[in-house]
Amino acid sequence: MAQDVSPTGPGPREIPIPRIQGPLGNLPGVDQLPVRREMPDVMLMNDGTRVTTRAQWERRRQEIKRTLAYYAVGQMPPAPGNVKGQELQSELVLDGSVKYRLVRLTFGPERKLFLHIGIFAPLTGGPFPAIVLQAGTPPGAPALPRLPQGPNQGRGEDVLLLVGRPPAPEPGAPAAGRGGRGFGAEPTAQSVASQRAGVFRRGYALVVFNPNDCAEDTTLRNSDGSWAFRTTRFYPAYPGYDWGILAGWAWGASRVADYLEHDPAIDAKKLIITGASRNGKSSMVAAAFDERLMGAPVVTGGGGIGAYRFAGPRKSETLDIMQKKYPNWFSPNLHEFWGQREKLPFDQHWFLALAAPRPFIALEGMTDTISLPQAVQQSVLA
């Protein structure tokens, strides 16, 4: 269909997303906010006071979290406080030097939510620092049914112009709905351990989970315009929260950390969260909002580490591109800033501010077209 998209903002034919009234209430909308061409100051409190003491910084951190939750990623539910794990299977891999365990976590209201994680740890020594990798379904875990993609997902079109199911696949096309393994062919504990053998040689454990088991990565919408991903996984248990998909993945990573705090093979004071592209974005969110996690995102692109105010050169992903293609990843309140990024009351350096002083590494590709290292540099400097 012909696209009706304004170059400076959302298209007039967009079908709106029904609003979810979150616990933060209402903060000022784009029409109530001033233009800020400079990067919003991390150390300037909402009342104009400059942060000079640790106590002030702790209060400022809460202001930053509130702003990022409301405008950037959506409002996440609190930690459930009831995560439990059941080991389903275990085996030795890499000639007996590494032990693999498949664990089913349960948590949330009445502990009805679940998440499978795979834990690889050297057999001797420990406890080990752990890399938490957002990738594919852990070996031996069931691949959960998946919703189809939205009708124009991945086409560079405004996904809010359409509601409904995508067209039927062409005859002979691969069936959709059970993808997202992330390790190539059907993974085994041995094959994954072989891929990541350097991790264990360096004295780390590796913990893997499929973020799509937390929030389904689809722009599919229900007949009332709401996102279909909110009908599955973690979302039905928390209907009063407007968290987007990136926040759902980050919240899932925090539940993994809840379990690892009590795993004797893991040094819970040394947990690293990582992932590439969209999983890199959620790694950044997780490291910002969970003080137990050190961030190591990889090539995050738009909505990642690079400042929105500097994105765009070299065909890099901008706020507008993200709100056109993947508004489901973010807070619903971010969409109105399409074409008005200089009215954002934050920028992506605020995520880094929350992660400090924990170690954080941002890996970018100099020839990657979606990510702009110069925008990442501006976030670091700010």
Disulfide bonds with the S-S distance in Angstrom:
none
